Amino acid sequence: MDRSVAAKGNATYRGATPNDIATYSRAEFFDLSLIAEPNLRRIADYWLSRCNGRRMPGRTDIDPIDIPWALSRLFLVDYDRETEEYSYRVAGNEVEEIFSRFTEKFSMRDVNLDEMLPLGSAPIVHERWRPLVQNGDIVYMSGLVYAVAERIPLGARILLPLSDREDGKPSGLIGYTECEWGEYGDGLNSTKLDIHYIPLPEPD
C-alpha cells in the first residue's frame, strides 16, 4: 500500500455540545509527522508496522511484548458497530488510576466507555471518536487530555483504529496517553485541546 497518496473520504466531525472546548482539523494526507511527541510517534510507527498491507491491523496483531515501555499508558477498546458502544478490553495502570475516580472500579476490563466519563461528557467523546470508527482516521489530541477538576492534565493522546472484521471497518482501537499534571494558578492554559484527524489512504 502506498501510504503517501491522498486519502479519500470527508471529515465526519459534526460538533458535539457547546461545552466542547476542543478545536478540530483534518489532514489531507496520511502524515505521521504531525505527531510531535516521540512516544506517541513510536506507538504510531508500531501500529503501522503491524498493518501488513491492510489499512489497519487487527487486535490480535498487537503484542504487548513488543511495546513494554508503553503498557502503563496504553489501552485497548472494542467497538460494537450495531450499538455504537465502546468497551475497554484492557488498560495500563496509569490509565486505570485516573479513571478509577469515576468508575470506583479497580479494573477497566469490560467497562463501557460511558460509565467512565463525568456526567455529560459521553456525547462529546463519542463525537470526537466518530471519525475513527466511521472513516478509520487516526485521532491525535494535544492539550487538556483529561476532564478533571483537581489538577491540570496537559499532554497528548493518540487513538489508532483496529479491525477484526472481514469488511475492514474499525472494530476497536488502541490508545496511548501521556501527560504532566500541573496546578491551577501556575499560568498554564487549562482550557485548550487541539484534535487532529489523520486519514488513512485506501488500500491498493
HULIN-V797893 format. One record per residue. N is the residue number from 1. SS is DSSP state (~ for helix, > for strand, _ for the rest). PHI is phi in degrees with one decimal (NA if undefined). Layout:
n->N ss->SS phi->PHI
n->N ss->SS phi->PHI
This chain:
n->1 ss->_ phi->NA
n->2 ss->_ phi->-87.3
n->3 ss->_ phi->-88.6
n->4 ss->_ phi->-97.1
n->5 ss->_ phi->-82.6
n->6 ss->> phi->-67.5
n->7 ss->_ phi->-87.6
n->8 ss->_ phi->-96.8
n->9 ss->_ phi->100.6
n->10 ss->_ phi->-110.9
n->11 ss->_ phi->-61.4
n->12 ss->_ phi->-113.5
n->13 ss->_ phi->-67.8
n->14 ss->_ phi->-106.9
n->15 ss->_ phi->91.7
n->16 ss->_ phi->-100.5
n->17 ss->_ phi->-131.6
n->18 ss->_ phi->-60.7
n->19 ss->_ phi->-84.6
n->20 ss->_ phi->-75.9
n->21 ss->_ phi->-87.3
n->22 ss->> phi->-78.9
n->23 ss->> phi->-110.7
n->24 ss->> phi->-126.8
n->25 ss->> phi->-150.9
n->26 ss->> phi->-132.8
n->27 ss->_ phi->-70.6
n->28 ss->_ phi->-86.1
n->29 ss->> phi->-130.6
n->30 ss->_ phi->-70.7
n->31 ss->_ phi->-151.6
n->32 ss->~ phi->-75.5
n->33 ss->~ phi->-67.7
n->34 ss->~ phi->-66.9
n->35 ss->_ phi->-83.3
n->36 ss->_ phi->-85.1
n->37 ss->_ phi->-82.0
n->38 ss->~ phi->-57.3
n->39 ss->~ phi->-69.8
n->40 ss->~ phi->-65.1
n->41 ss->~ phi->-66.6
n->42 ss->~ phi->-61.4
n->43 ss->~ phi->-64.2
n->44 ss->~ phi->-62.6
n->45 ss->~ phi->-65.4
n->46 ss->~ phi->-63.5
n->47 ss->~ phi->-54.4
n->48 ss->~ phi->-61.6
n->49 ss->~ phi->-67.6
n->50 ss->_ phi->-94.8
n->51 ss->_ phi->-71.4
n->52 ss->_ phi->52.2
n->53 ss->_ phi->86.6
n->54 ss->_ phi->-97.1
n->55 ss->_ phi->-65.1
n->56 ss->_ phi->-153.4
n->57 ss->_ phi->-77.7
n->58 ss->_ phi->-94.1
n->59 ss->~ phi->-62.0
n->60 ss->~ phi->-71.6
n->61 ss->~ phi->-79.1
n->62 ss->_ phi->-90.0
n->63 ss->_ phi->-114.5
n->64 ss->~ phi->-55.7
n->65 ss->~ phi->-61.8
n->66 ss->~ phi->-74.6
n->67 ss->~ phi->-134.5
n->68 ss->~ phi->-61.7
n->69 ss->~ phi->-65.6
n->70 ss->~ phi->-101.4
n->71 ss->~ phi->-62.8
n->72 ss->~ phi->-67.9
n->73 ss->~ phi->-115.3
n->74 ss->> phi->-99.5
n->75 ss->> phi->-149.4
n->76 ss->> phi->-117.9
n->77 ss->> phi->-129.3
n->78 ss->> phi->-92.6
n->79 ss->> phi->-125.6
n->80 ss->> phi->-95.1
n->81 ss->_ phi->-70.5
n->82 ss->_ phi->-79.6
n->83 ss->_ phi->-94.7
n->84 ss->_ phi->59.3
n->85 ss->> phi->-105.4
n->86 ss->> phi->-109.1
n->87 ss->> phi->-134.9
n->88 ss->> phi->-79.0
n->89 ss->> phi->-89.4
n->90 ss->> phi->-159.3
n->91 ss->> phi->-149.4
n->92 ss->_ phi->-70.5
n->93 ss->~ phi->-65.4
n->94 ss->~ phi->-67.4
n->95 ss->~ phi->-67.9
n->96 ss->~ phi->-64.1
n->97 ss->~ phi->-62.5
n->98 ss->~ phi->-68.9
n->99 ss->~ phi->-82.9
n->100 ss->~ phi->-62.8
n->101 ss->~ phi->-69.2
n->102 ss->~ phi->-93.1
n->103 ss->~ phi->-96.0
n->104 ss->_ phi->55.9
n->105 ss->_ phi->-121.8
n->106 ss->_ phi->-85.4
n->107 ss->_ phi->-131.5
n->108 ss->_ phi->-95.6
n->109 ss->_ phi->-59.2
n->110 ss->_ phi->65.7
n->111 ss->_ phi->-86.8
n->112 ss->> phi->-70.3
n->113 ss->~ phi->-53.1
n->114 ss->~ phi->-63.4
n->115 ss->~ phi->-72.6
n->116 ss->~ phi->-96.9
n->117 ss->_ phi->-101.3
n->118 ss->_ phi->-59.5
n->119 ss->_ phi->-53.7
n->120 ss->_ phi->89.6
n->121 ss->_ phi->-87.1
n->122 ss->~ phi->-58.2
n->123 ss->~ phi->-59.6
n->124 ss->~ phi->-65.4
n->125 ss->~ phi->-65.1
n->126 ss->~ phi->-59.7
n->127 ss->~ phi->-68.6
n->128 ss->~ phi->-64.3
n->129 ss->~ phi->-88.4
n->130 ss->~ phi->-59.0
n->131 ss->~ phi->-60.6
n->132 ss->~ phi->-68.4
n->133 ss->~ phi->-78.8
n->134 ss->~ phi->-85.6
n->135 ss->~ phi->-104.1
n->136 ss->_ phi->87.3
n->137 ss->_ phi->-64.0
n->138 ss->> phi->-75.4
n->139 ss->> phi->-110.2
n->140 ss->> phi->-122.9
n->141 ss->> phi->-117.9
n->142 ss->> phi->-144.3
n->143 ss->> phi->127.0
n->144 ss->> phi->-81.0
n->145 ss->_ phi->-90.3
n->146 ss->_ phi->-131.8
n->147 ss->_ phi->-98.7
n->148 ss->_ phi->-128.7
n->149 ss->_ phi->-95.2
n->150 ss->_ phi->-75.9
n->151 ss->_ phi->-137.2
n->152 ss->> phi->-106.7
n->153 ss->> phi->-94.4
n->154 ss->> phi->-100.0
n->155 ss->> phi->-177.9
n->156 ss->> phi->-149.8
n->157 ss->> phi->-141.8
n->158 ss->> phi->-130.4
n->159 ss->> phi->-122.0
n->160 ss->> phi->-122.2
n->161 ss->> phi->-72.7
n->162 ss->> phi->-129.1
n->163 ss->_ phi->-143.1
n->164 ss->_ phi->-115.3
n->165 ss->_ phi->-97.1
n->166 ss->_ phi->-66.3
n->167 ss->_ phi->-83.1
n->168 ss->_ phi->79.6
n->169 ss->_ phi->-74.0
n->170 ss->_ phi->-58.7
n->171 ss->_ phi->-124.3
n->172 ss->> phi->172.1
n->173 ss->> phi->-157.2
n->174 ss->> phi->-114.5
n->175 ss->> phi->-127.5
n->176 ss->> phi->-145.9
n->177 ss->> phi->-130.0
n->178 ss->> phi->-133.2
n->179 ss->> phi->-157.7
n->180 ss->> phi->-117.6
n->181 ss->> phi->-99.8
n->182 ss->> phi->-113.9
n->183 ss->_ phi->-105.4
n->184 ss->_ phi->-62.3
n->185 ss->_ phi->97.4
n->186 ss->_ phi->-86.3
n->187 ss->_ phi->80.2
n->188 ss->_ phi->-84.3
n->189 ss->_ phi->-80.7
n->190 ss->_ phi->-97.8
n->191 ss->_ phi->-125.6
n->192 ss->_ phi->-114.7
n->193 ss->> phi->-146.0
n->194 ss->> phi->-103.5
n->195 ss->> phi->-120.6
n->196 ss->> phi->-117.7
n->197 ss->> phi->-102.6
n->198 ss->> phi->-112.5
n->199 ss->_ phi->-77.4
n->200 ss->_ phi->-96.8
n->201 ss->_ phi->-72.2
n->202 ss->_ phi->-71.0
n->203 ss->_ phi->-66.6
n->204 ss->_ phi->-65.3
